[in-house]
Each structure stands twice: as C-alpha cells, then as structure tokens.
Amino acid sequence: MSIATGNILRVIDVGAEICGHTFVDGLIYVLRGTERPNEEWRIARLDPQQDAPEVEDIAVVPFASRSLTFDGKHFWSNYRAKDMIVSFALPT
C-alpha cells in the first residue's frame, strides 16, 4: 500500500465510535463511545507501535464531548450541548 495513492496502511479497531483523537508522547488518546442513545464517552489510550495495540480506557467523560486535542499540558474537548470548550487533566 502507498501513501501517495491514498491507500490504507493500517487499521486499529478501538471497539467504539470515535469522536476525536490526539497524539501524546508517541501514544494515541482516543475519545470513544456512543452518541446515541445516551452520549457515553471515554478516553482510551493505545500504543500504535505495538503490533496489536491494547486499547485501555483511562477516564470517563461526563458530558457530550466532541473532539480531543492536547496542548502539551492539558487535554481539550468541545462540550457541544453547552457551547463550551473544556480543558482538563487526566487522572494519573
């Protein structure tokens, strides 16, 4: 497969709908869950360098979240229903 032709190089199944993702220190953090019926979202972490990455949930997001990014210190997401951008740290 070739990037020049836009072919898929790899697929990683995270086991749920994806609403955002970001890279931090070589790991991928994924906002995953379901939009319907109850807006249930979690942040999971995985190591894309592994042949079969283990997807580990590390936090529950208590709001209808959309998107995920990291600024070097905090994560950020969009609380769509409240028209807010939310900054937070993950549990250690």
Number of C-alpha atoms within 10 A of each C-alpha: 9 8 8 6 7 8 9 9 8 7 6 12 10 18 9 12 14 18 17 16 19 17 16 15 7 11 13 16 24 26 29 25 21 16 15 7 6 9 13 16 24 22 21 20 23 20 17 16 9 8 8 11 14 15 19 15 15 14 14 15 16 11 15 17 25 20 18 20 19 17 10 8 10 12 17 18 20 18 16 13 10 9 8 11 13 13 15 11 10 10 6 4
